[in-house]
C-alpha cells in the first residue's frame, strides 16, 4: 500500500455490514441505534480471469465505501479464516463446493476493504463470524423480510456497533434455536484501520 494517502477517520453514525458470498455481497445498513434501515445484494464476477474478478470486486467494494462515506457510516466485515476449511477439503464433498472454497477471494476482499478504508477515512471494523448466518436467519430474516445473507450482514453491522447477539443451538432433533439474546456490549469491536 505504498503511496496511499491515509485520510482521517470519523466516529460513524451508523454501519454498513457486509456478508461476502460466492458471487455476491449482502450489504445491510444499520442506523446509530442498531436499527435496520435497508439491505441489498451486490453481485461481483467470480467466473472470469483472476484479474477481471479482482477489478470487478474492487469496483463494487469502492461503491460500498463511497456510500458509507456519504452517510458518515462505518463498514463491518467478518474475520474469516478459510485455511482450516481448505485443508479439510474432502472427496466426499461436492466438486463445486471444493472449487468454491479453494478459489474464495477472501484475502483480496480484506485487502480491498483495508485500502479503501485508509483512502476514504471510513472506519473498518472486523467482527466475529460465529453464528452470524444462523442468528440472522433466526432473528431477522422473516421479521424484516430479507434474505438469510442480508440478515447475516445485519448481525455483522450490529456486532460492530457493540450489540452482542447470543445463540444457544437447539438440542438434536429440534429445528429452532432455544434462545437468542441481544444486549449492548461494553467491549469495542476491533478497528484496525483507524
N, C-alpha and C positions, 0 to 999 in steps of 0.2 A: 504494500500500500504506500509506496514511495510517492512523494509529491501530492498526497491527498491532504487538502486543507481541512482541518478539523473545525467544525462550526460549534459554537456554544450550545449546549443542551438547555432545555427548559423543563419546568415542572409540568407534566402532562395533565390536561383537563379531562381526559378520557383515554380509552385504549382501543387499539385495533388488534385483535387476536388472530393469529394465522395458524391454521391446521393444514400442513402440507400432505398431499396425497399423490398417488400415481397419476400425473397428468393435470392436476388442478390444485389450486389453493382455495380453502374456505376461509373467508375473512368475515369476522363479526365485530361490530362496533359496540362498545360499552361506554356509557357516559361516566362522569366523575363519581357517581354514586354506585357504579357497578350495574346499572340497569341496562337492559337490552335496547339498542337503537335500531340496528339494521344488520343484514348479513347478505353475502353473495358468494358465488363460486366464480373463480377466475381461472380459465384454462391456460396451460402452458404446454408447449410441444415437448414430447419425450419420445418421438418416433423418428426424428431426423438424425443428422450427424451431431456429435457432441458439441461442436462449435455453434451450430444453429440452435440446439436446445439451450445452451448456456446463454446465448444472446436473447432468446425469447424470454427465458426465466428472468434475466436481469431487467428486461423492459417491464415485465409485469410487476416485479418487486418495486421497481422505481415508481410506477404508478401508485402502488400501495403507500409507499413512503411519502410521495408528494401529497396524497390525500391526508395522511396523518399530520404532515407539517401544516397544511392549510387549516385543519381542525384543531391544531395545537394538542394533538394526541401522541401517546407513545405507541410502540409496536411490541407485541409479546409473541415469542415463539417458544417451541418446546426444545428442551435439550434431549436429543435422541442419539443413542449410541447404537449403531447398527452392526458394530463389529461382532458382537456375540451372535446375532441372527445370521450374519454372513458365514460365520464358522460352523453354524448348525444346519446349513442347507443340506437337505437330505433327498435321496432318490424318491422317497415315498411322497414328497410334496410335489405339487404340480410344477411342470417346467416353467409355465408362465409366471408363477409366484417366485420361483427361484431367480428367474431373469430380472424380475422387478426389484427384488431385494439387492441383487448384485449391482444393478445399474442405478439404484436410487440416488438422486443428486443432492443428498443432504448436506455434504460439506460445501458444495458450490452454493447452495441455498444460504447456509450460515455465513459464508464469506461475503456474499452479496449483501445480506442484511447488515453485517457489521460495517462494510464500506459505505452503504447508503446512510446508515446511522451517523457515521463520522462526518460525511459530506453534508448532510441536511440538518444535523443537530437534533434529529428525532431520537428521543431516548429509546433504547432497545433493551427489552427485558427477556431473560431466559427463565422459563418455569419448568417444573417437573411435568413429564408427560403421563405420569401414572393415573390411570383410570379416567383420563380426560374424555375419551370417546364414550365410555360406559356412563360416566356421570352426565355428560351432555345428553345422551340418549334418554337416560332415566329421568332427569330433572327438567330438561328444557325443550327437547325436540318437539314433542307433541304439544306442550303448553304454549310454545311460541310459534308453532307451525313452520319449523325449519328442519333442515336435514340433520342427520347424525353428525356429519362433519362440521357443519356450521355451528351446531350446539357444542361440539368439542372446542371449536375456536372461541366460543363464548366463555367456556370454562377457562381456557388459556388466558383470555383477556382479564377475567376476574381474578385469577391467581396472581397476575402481575399487579393488580390493584390491592393485593393482600387479602382477598376473600378466599378463605380456605374451605374447600368442599371435601367432605369426608365420605367415603363409600365403604359400606360393610357388605362384602359379597354374600350372595344368597347361599343357603345350605344346598347340598347336592339335591337335584330334582326340582328345585324351585327356580322360576324364571326371573323374578323381580328382585331388586336389591332389598335387603332387610331394612336398611336405613340410609338416608343421605342427610347430611347436616351441613349448613353453611354458617360460617362465622367470620368476622373481620379479624384477621391475624395481626399480631404485633410485629412479626418479623417482616423484613423487606425482601421482595423478590430481587434476584441478582440483576445488576445493571452494569455490564462490563464496558460499555462504550460511552460512559458519561464524560 
